[in-house]
Amino acid sequence: RQPVHALGMFIGALRGQAMSDDARRLVEHIDGSVGAMDGLFASLLDISRLDAGVVQAHPVNFALQPLLERICGDYIEEARLKGIRLKQRSCSETVESDPVLVGRILRNLIANAARYTDRGRILVGCRRRGTRVRVEVWDTGRGIPPTEQGNVYREFYQLGNPERDRSKGLGLGLAIVKRLAQLLDCPLSLRSEPGKGSVFALDLPRAAPTAPVVVPVTATGSSASAPRLILVIDDEIAIQEAMRSLLTGWGHKVIAAGSYAEMERQIAALPLRPDLLISDYRLRGE
């Protein structure tokens, strides 16, 4: 994925350059294609990692409301532009599961609802069912025929997209959702009627009433507009150059290197203290 990652940053840097309207439209088309390619790579990697059994669940007790608010907030504008209403009912329940993986499941379900609903509304809420909490995503979309409902979890399977338009997704989202639900041992169900809409439901285990609750930490920082000295360490030259172009275009001073030792030599004579270090997670060698 590194070449795709670099390409995305080069496009970001290119956006800051003066160009004609025709050139800007070309850049937007390139960005759309790169976004689709990156989405495909990410989904294929997710599928392969889940099939290989290398994704592990890390259950904790967490409140559902902040997670649902954050995900729904990301899709409210998309729904509004289509003329549909996205509503999230307040939920006071606390569950015991992996918040990252649960978030990925719900994000996929809500994104699908926004993509395939052309009128009406989307409703997201939860209800207590014994020792479980059921999170439901309702939509008034096109619906899924009974004969097709078992197929929607297959890889690359899509309804109503014979031309394989990538703007309508890749047909991998629900395949990933199904595998994640199985990994978490959380039953996933679907009710749907063509022309009336669908309801996807995920059953999560309720947390014990006295169990401690993990509160997500919100990152804070200083103004992004102030010029900073940023160090970039990456052993891929293309990534170095792409990061340098993008960050310099945002007004920052950038020093890039391929290793920690190389970076040390470059900053030895600097009178300034660096504000930020961006490093590749797995550098070559030591």
C-alpha positions in Angstrom: 0.0 0.0 0.0 3.0 2.4 0.3 2.9 3.6 -3.3 -0.8 4.3 -3.0 -0.2 6.1 0.3 2.5 8.2 -1.4 0.3 9.0 -4.3 -2.5 10.2 -2.1 -0.1 12.7 -0.4 1.3 13.9 -3.7 -2.3 14.6 -4.8 -2.8 16.6 -1.6 0.3 18.6 -2.3 -0.7 19.2 -5.9 -4.1 20.6 -4.7 -2.2 23.5 -3.2 -0.6 24.5 -6.6 -2.1 27.1 -9.0 -3.7 25.4 -11.9 -6.5 25.8 -14.4 -10.1 24.5 -13.8 -9.5 21.6 -16.3 -6.3 20.6 -14.4 -8.1 20.8 -11.1 -10.9 18.5 -12.4 -8.3 16.0 -13.5 -6.7 16.1 -10.0 -10.2 15.4 -8.5 -10.7 12.4 -10.8 -7.2 11.1 -10.0 -8.0 11.5 -6.3 -11.2 9.6 -6.7 -9.5 6.7 -8.4 -6.7 6.6 -5.8 -9.3 6.6 -3.1 -11.1 3.6 -4.7 -7.8 1.8 -5.0 -6.8 2.5 -1.4 -10.3 1.3 -0.3 -9.9 -1.9 -2.3 -6.4 -2.6 -0.8 -7.7 -1.9 2.7 -10.7 -4.2 2.3 -8.6 -7.0 0.8 -6.1 -6.7 3.6 -8.9 -6.8 6.2 -10.4 -9.9 4.6 -7.0 -11.7 4.4 -6.1 -10.8 8.0 -9.5 -12.0 9.3 -9.2 -15.3 7.3 -5.7 -15.8 8.6 -6.8 -15.4 12.2 -4.4 -12.7 13.0 -7.0 -10.1 14.1 -7.6 -10.5 17.9 -10.4 -9.0 19.9 -9.6 -7.0 23.1 -12.9 -6.8 25.0 -13.4 -4.0 27.5 -16.5 -2.4 29.0 -17.6 0.8 27.2 -20.6 3.0 26.7 -22.3 2.7 23.3 -23.6 6.3 23.1 -20.2 8.1 22.4 -19.4 5.5 19.7 -22.8 5.7 18.0 -22.7 9.6 18.1 -19.3 9.7 16.5 -20.1 7.3 13.7 -23.5 8.8 12.9 -21.9 12.3 13.0 -19.6 11.2 10.2 -22.6 10.4 7.9 -25.1 13.1 8.7 -23.9 15.4 6.0 -23.8 12.7 3.3 -27.4 11.8 4.3 -28.5 15.5 4.2 -27.1 16.0 0.7 -29.3 13.1 -0.5 -32.3 14.5 1.2 -32.7 11.8 3.8 -32.6 12.1 7.6 -30.1 10.2 9.8 -31.2 10.0 13.4 -29.5 8.3 16.4 -31.6 7.6 19.4 -29.8 8.1 22.7 -28.5 4.9 24.3 -27.5 4.5 27.9 -26.3 0.9 27.6 -22.8 -0.3 28.4 -21.4 -3.4 26.7 -18.4 -5.7 27.0 -16.7 -6.1 23.6 -13.9 -4.7 21.5 -14.8 -1.0 20.8 -12.6 -0.8 17.7 -14.0 -3.8 16.0 -17.6 -3.0 17.1 -17.0 0.5 15.6 -15.9 -1.0 12.3 -19.0 -3.2 12.1 -21.4 -0.3 12.9 -19.6 2.1 10.5 -20.0 -0.4 7.7 -23.7 -0.9 8.4 -24.4 2.9 8.7 -22.3 3.7 5.6 -24.3 1.0 3.6 -27.6 2.5 4.8 -26.5 6.0 3.7 -25.4 4.7 0.3 -28.4 2.6 -0.5 -31.2 4.8 0.9 -32.6 7.3 -1.7 -35.5 8.8 0.4 -36.9 8.6 3.8 -34.6 8.2 6.8 -32.1 6.1 8.7 -32.5 5.3 12.4 -29.8 4.0 14.6 -30.6 2.9 18.2 -30.2 0.1 20.7 -32.5 -1.9 23.0 -31.9 -4.3 25.9 -32.6 -7.9 25.3 -31.8 -9.9 28.5 -28.1 -10.2 28.8 -27.6 -8.6 25.4 -27.9 -5.2 23.9 -29.1 -5.1 20.3 -27.9 -2.3 18.1 -30.1 -1.8 15.1 -29.6 0.2 11.9 -33.0 0.9 10.2 -33.3 2.3 6.7 -36.1 3.0 4.2 -33.9 2.0 1.3 -34.4 -0.3 -1.6 -34.5 -3.5 0.5 -33.1 -6.9 -0.2 -35.2 -9.8 -1.7 -35.4 -12.9 0.6 -33.6 -15.0 -2.0 -30.6 -12.6 -1.9 -30.3 -12.0 1.8 -27.8 -14.9 2.3 -25.6 -13.7 -0.5 -25.0 -10.1 0.7 -22.2 -11.4 3.0 -20.2 -12.9 0.1 -17.1 -11.1 -1.2 -17.6 -8.7 -4.2 -21.4 -9.5 -4.2 -23.5 -6.4 -4.9 -27.1 -5.8 -5.6 -28.2 -3.1 -8.1 -24.7 -2.4 -9.4 -24.3 -4.4 -12.7 -21.8 -1.8 -14.1 -19.6 -2.3 -11.0 -19.5 1.4 -10.2 -16.9 1.8 -7.5 -18.7 4.8 -6.1 -21.3 2.3 -4.9 -18.8 0.3 -2.9 -16.7 -2.8 -3.6 -19.0 -5.6 -2.3 -16.6 -6.3 0.6 -18.1 -4.3 3.5 -20.7 -6.9 4.6 -18.2 -9.8 4.1 -15.9 -8.0 6.6 -18.9 -7.2 8.9 -19.8 -10.9 9.0 -16.3 -12.1 9.9 -15.9 -9.4 12.6 -19.2 -10.4 14.2 -18.2 -14.0 14.2 -14.8 -13.1 15.7 -16.6 -11.2 18.5 -19.2 -14.0 18.9 -21.9 -11.4 18.4 -24.9 -12.5 16.4 -25.7 -10.5 13.3 -29.2 -10.5 11.8 -31.0 -9.0 8.8 -34.7 -8.2 8.2 -35.6 -6.7 4.8 -38.4 -6.2 2.4 -37.9 -4.9 -1.2 -39.1 -1.4 -1.6 -39.5 -0.8 2.1 -36.0 -1.0 3.6 -33.8 -3.1 5.8 -32.8 -3.6 9.5 -29.4 -4.9 10.4 -29.0 -5.8 14.1 -25.9 -6.7 16.1 -26.3 -8.3 19.6 -23.6 -7.3 22.0 -23.1 -8.7 25.6 -24.1 -6.3 28.3 -21.4 -5.2 30.8 -21.9 -6.2 34.4 -23.5 -3.2 36.4 -20.5 -2.8 38.7 -17.8 -3.3 36.0 -15.4 -0.3 35.3 -16.1 1.5 32.1 -13.3 2.6 29.7 -13.7 6.2 28.7 -12.2 7.0 25.2 -9.5 9.7 25.2 -10.0 12.6 22.8 -6.8 13.9 21.3 -6.1 17.7 21.7 -3.4 19.8 20.2 -2.3 23.3 19.3 -3.4 25.2 16.2 -2.5 23.4 13.0 -2.1 26.7 11.2 1.1 27.7 13.2 4.3 26.8 11.3 6.1 23.8 12.9 9.4 22.0 12.6 8.5 18.4 11.6 10.8 15.4 11.4 9.8 12.6 9.0 11.5 9.2 9.1 10.7 6.7 6.4 12.9 4.3 4.4 10.7 4.8 1.3 12.0 7.7 -0.7 8.6 8.3 -2.3 7.0 8.6 1.2 9.7 11.0 2.3 9.2 13.2 -0.7 5.4 13.1 -0.5 5.4 14.0 3.2 7.8 16.8 2.5 5.7 18.2 -0.3 2.5 18.0 1.6 3.7 19.4 4.9 5.8 22.1 3.3 2.7 23.2 1.3 0.9 23.6 4.6 3.6 26.1 5.7 5.8 23.8 7.9 9.6 23.2 7.9 10.3 19.6 7.2 13.4 17.4 7.7 13.1 13.9 6.2 15.5 11.0 6.6 15.5 7.2 6.0 16.6 6.1 9.5 17.0 7.3 13.0 20.8 7.6 12.6 20.4 9.7 9.5 17.9 11.9 11.3 20.3 12.4 14.2 23.0 13.7 11.9 20.7 16.1 10.3 19.3 17.6 13.5 22.6 17.8 15.4 23.2 21.4 14.4 19.6 22.6 14.6 19.0 25.4 17.2 15.3 24.6 17.3 13.5 21.8 19.2 11.3 19.7 16.8 7.6 20.0 17.3 6.5 16.7 15.8 8.0 13.4 14.7 6.3 11.3 12.1 8.0 7.9 11.8 7.4 4.7 9.8 6.2 2.0 12.1 8.6 -0.7 10.8 11.9 0.7 9.5 14.4 -1.7 7.9 17.3 -3.1 9.8 17.4 -2.1 13.5 
